[in-house]
């Protein structure tokens, strides 16, 4: 008997259908980068959830956007100065609403376990401006342990991290984040050995998109939260859009 393999994230991105990504889950309604936020995005039917990872003092991978704890938790100071157990003690939900007082900072392992068999995961390595030596090895190890090699894309503004991920595990899809258009976009992609170009939606136009597609690259744009940015992203067209409002935005 032949057992069919699940379609990889790369195959879905190349299917011709624009994928919907939940940027930090569903942060419009839930505290960003929490399991509640990711769970909501999955329930709303996204294809991919996007999360941000740092390195804790004891070499774990906490999922939180900022290098500092202050904005999204009741803690203070740098994420990297705390162990994962210490990070787990902080309230990561009340800042959004008192209903979310039980939400904690999840680990990447927990996020992958939640997503496995349901959606893809875009993992952003937050390696700038504060570097995390060895974080790439930890991310690859987490992906392998979750057996989700074909279900993730690892992205970062630090293109060196992306190149390192590819060196450690060529099977993992990788992408570079950019807030503006590089002068030589294909050179930048090749230098990082990246598969996916992830620009802000307003910094890419159809001509650049066509250039990338001709080179066999994938395009994932952020953050698409209104009708205009959605229309622009569809006109490119992008392979995936990432939104803070997965209940409202549909590609």
ABEGO torsion letter per residue (X at the ends): XBBBBBBBAAAAAAAGBBBBBBBGEBAAABBBGBAAAAAAAAAAGBABBBBBBBBBAAGBBBBBABABAAAABABBEBAAABBAAAAAABBAAAAABAAAAABBBBBAAAAAAAABGABBBBBBBBAOABBBBGAAAAAAAAAAAAGAAAABBBBBABAAAAAAAAAABAABBBBBBBABBBABAAAAAAAAGBABBBBBAAABBAAAAAAAAAAGBBBBBOBBABAAAAAAAAAOBBABBBBABAAABBX
